[in-house]
């Protein structure tokens, strides 16, 4: 599965795949919807922080898509 670099596109993939989104991950997904790049800010919060908080709250999301998306988000954080 090819995962795009655009954060908002990744957010759409997550919402399509994760059927019962953990409540604590929802605000970070909402913020990710507004982001294109890991280098942007969402208001005063860096996108990198939002992605890190999302990953911390997405441990219950499992499966092939989850693994691919989480790996892509970690790759974007490392760039």
C-alpha positions as CSV (number, residue, x, y, z in Angstrom):
1,X,0.0,0.0,0.0
2,X,1.4,3.4,-1.0
3,X,0.9,5.9,1.8
4,X,1.1,9.6,0.7
5,X,3.3,12.2,2.4
6,X,0.4,14.6,2.9
7,X,-0.9,14.5,6.4
8,X,-4.5,15.3,5.5
9,X,-4.5,12.4,3.0
10,X,-3.2,10.1,5.6
11,X,-5.9,11.2,8.0
12,X,-8.5,10.1,5.4
13,X,-6.9,6.6,5.2
14,X,-7.0,6.3,8.9
15,X,-10.7,7.3,9.2
16,X,-11.6,4.8,6.4
17,X,-9.8,1.9,8.1
18,X,-10.1,2.5,11.8
19,X,-13.7,1.5,12.6
20,X,-13.8,2.4,16.3
21,X,-11.4,5.3,16.7
22,X,-10.1,5.6,20.3
23,X,-11.6,8.8,21.7
24,X,-8.2,10.3,22.7
25,X,-7.0,10.0,19.2
26,X,-9.9,12.0,17.7
27,X,-8.6,15.5,18.4
28,X,-5.3,14.7,16.8
29,X,-7.0,13.3,13.7
30,X,-9.1,16.4,13.5
31,X,-5.9,18.5,13.5
32,X,-4.3,16.2,11.0
33,X,-7.2,16.9,8.6
34,X,-5.9,20.5,8.3
35,X,-2.2,19.7,7.7
36,X,-0.4,19.1,4.5
37,X,3.2,18.8,5.8
38,X,4.9,17.6,8.9
39,X,6.7,21.0,9.0
40,X,3.5,23.0,9.4
41,X,1.8,24.3,12.5
42,X,-1.8,23.7,13.6
43,X,-2.4,27.0,15.3
44,X,0.6,27.1,17.7
45,X,1.2,23.3,17.8
46,X,3.8,21.8,15.4
47,X,2.5,19.1,13.1
48,X,5.2,16.8,14.4
49,X,3.8,17.0,17.9
50,X,0.3,16.3,16.7
51,X,1.5,13.2,14.8
52,X,3.5,12.0,17.9
53,X,0.4,12.4,20.1
54,X,-1.7,10.6,17.5
55,X,0.7,7.7,17.4
56,X,0.7,7.5,21.2
57,X,-3.1,7.3,21.2
58,X,-3.3,4.9,18.2
59,X,-1.9,1.7,19.8
60,X,-5.3,0.0,19.6
61,X,-5.5,0.5,15.8
62,X,-4.1,-2.7,14.3
63,X,-3.8,-4.4,10.9
64,X,-1.8,-4.0,7.7
65,X,-3.1,-0.5,7.0
66,X,-2.4,0.6,10.5
67,X,1.2,-0.8,10.3
68,X,1.8,0.9,7.0
69,X,0.4,4.3,8.1
70,X,2.2,4.3,11.4
71,X,5.5,3.5,9.6
72,X,4.9,6.3,7.2
73,X,4.1,8.8,10.0
74,X,7.3,7.7,11.8
75,X,9.3,8.1,8.6
76,X,7.9,11.7,8.2
77,X,8.9,12.5,11.7
78,X,12.5,11.3,11.1
79,X,12.9,13.5,8.0
